[in-house]
Amino acid sequence: MQAESGSGSGGGEHKPAEPAEAAKAAEPAKPAKPGSRRPPRLTQDTARPEGGGRAAPGGAPAPARQWPLLAVMAGTGLGLLVVALDAWRVGAIIIGLAMIGGAVLRWTLPSVGMLAVRSRFTDLFTYGGLGAAIVLLALMAQPHAWLKIPFLDDVLHFTVQ
């Protein structure tokens, strides 16, 4: 009995697929039932996130094609350098502002390269929310807070008593 191709018969033989099988494999997967909102049973490919194309033409060098991501990373790196130089509050604010800048870039530019991770809404919510939280926490950190919010003192005193 002869082994089927692809069953590990060895020898490196590769039997070409029949035309009917190749056409069947090339057609997109169909939903489980017509009119169903279920995803296809067999996923053929993964879609890029919205805005996940190149930020510069394909002929540009690789760093230029990803300038939005590099701008956010440069701001974050600058903030980390400032933190390392013992100005932690200013460094944390720079990091938060870099994240907020990433949200602004994601909102305004149609194509941001690898800065696009998920949908536009999710990226805006994540970058903007985390950036705002980092800035607010850096401003409110003790000792000698730069931003004092009176009702937070009352909440703290209520919970401690």
C-alpha positions in Angstrom: 0.0 0.0 0.0 1.4 3.4 -0.9 1.3 6.3 1.5 -0.6 9.4 0.7 1.3 12.7 0.2 1.7 14.7 3.4 1.4 11.7 5.6 5.1 11.6 6.4 6.2 9.1 3.8 9.6 10.9 3.5 11.7 11.3 0.4 10.7 15.0 0.0 8.2 14.2 -2.6 5.5 16.8 -3.0 2.4 15.9 -4.9 0.7 19.0 -6.5 -2.9 19.6 -5.4 -5.6 18.9 -7.9 -7.2 22.0 -9.6 -10.5 21.4 -7.9 -8.9 21.3 -4.4 -6.8 24.4 -5.2 -9.9 26.4 -6.3 -11.7 25.2 -3.2 -8.9 26.3 -0.9 -8.6 29.7 -2.6 -12.3 30.7 -2.1 -13.1 32.6 1.1 -14.7 30.7 4.0 -18.4 31.0 4.3 -20.4 31.6 7.5 -22.1 28.7 9.2 -25.5 29.6 7.8 -26.7 32.1 5.3 -27.6 35.3 7.0 -25.7 34.3 10.2 -23.6 36.7 12.1 -21.2 34.0 13.2 -17.6 34.3 12.0 -16.5 31.9 9.3 -15.6 28.4 10.5 -12.1 28.6 8.9 -10.2 31.9 9.2 -8.1 32.6 6.1 -6.3 35.7 7.1 -6.0 38.4 9.8 -7.0 41.9 9.0 -4.7 44.8 9.8 -6.0 47.3 12.3 -7.7 50.4 11.0 -5.0 52.9 10.1 -2.3 50.2 10.2 -0.8 51.0 6.8 2.5 52.7 6.3 2.7 56.3 7.4 5.0 57.2 4.5 5.3 55.8 1.0 6.8 52.4 0.5 10.0 53.8 -1.1 10.9 55.7 2.0 13.4 54.2 4.4 12.0 52.0 7.2 12.3 54.6 10.1 10.5 57.2 8.0 7.6 54.8 7.3 7.0 54.4 11.1 7.6 58.0 12.2 4.4 58.2 14.5 5.6 55.2 16.5 9.1 56.5 16.7 7.9 59.9 17.9 6.0 58.3 20.8 8.9 56.1 21.6 11.3 59.0 21.5 9.1 61.0 23.9 8.9 58.0 26.2 12.6 57.5 26.1 13.2 61.2 26.9 10.9 60.8 29.9 12.7 57.8 31.1 16.0 59.6 30.7 14.7 62.5 32.8 13.5 60.0 35.5 16.9 58.4 35.5 18.4 61.9 36.1 16.4 62.1 39.3 13.6 64.4 38.1 10.9 61.7 38.4 7.9 64.0 38.4 8.9 65.8 35.2 9.9 62.6 33.5 6.6 60.9 34.3 4.7 63.9 32.9 6.8 63.7 29.7 5.9 60.0 29.4 2.2 60.7 29.9 2.3 63.5 27.3 4.0 61.2 24.9 1.1 58.7 25.3 -1.4 61.6 24.8 0.5 62.6 21.7 0.2 59.0 20.5 -3.6 59.3 20.9 -3.6 62.6 19.0 -1.6 61.1 16.2 -3.9 58.1 16.0 -6.9 60.3 15.9 -5.7 62.8 13.3 -3.6 60.7 10.8 -5.3 58.3 8.5 -2.3 55.9 8.6 0.0 55.6 11.6 2.0 52.4 10.8 2.7 50.2 13.8 1.2 52.7 16.2 -2.2 51.2 15.2 -2.7 48.2 17.4 -6.5 47.7 17.6 -9.4 49.8 16.3 -9.1 53.5 16.3 -11.5 53.9 19.3 -9.6 51.3 21.4 -6.2 52.9 20.6 -7.6 56.4 21.5 -9.1 55.2 24.7 -5.9 53.3 25.7 -3.3 55.8 24.7 -5.3 58.8 25.9 -6.6 57.2 29.1 -3.2 55.9 30.2 -1.5 59.1 29.3 -4.0 61.2 31.3 -3.7 58.8 34.3 0.1 59.0 34.2 0.1 62.8 34.1 -2.5 63.2 36.8 -0.8 60.7 39.1 2.6 62.5 38.5 1.0 65.8 39.4 -0.8 64.5 42.5 2.1 62.4 43.9 3.3 63.1 47.4 5.3 64.8 48.9 4.7 68.3 47.6 2.0 67.6 45.1 1.7 70.1 42.2 -2.0 69.4 41.9 -4.3 69.2 44.9 -7.8 68.1 44.5 -9.8 68.9 47.7 -12.4 66.1 47.6 -9.7 63.5 47.4 -8.4 64.6 50.8 -11.9 64.2 52.2 -12.2 60.7 50.7 -8.9 59.7 52.2 -9.8 61.1 55.6 -13.2 59.3 55.5 -11.7 56.0 54.6 -8.9 56.2 57.2 -11.1 57.2 60.1 
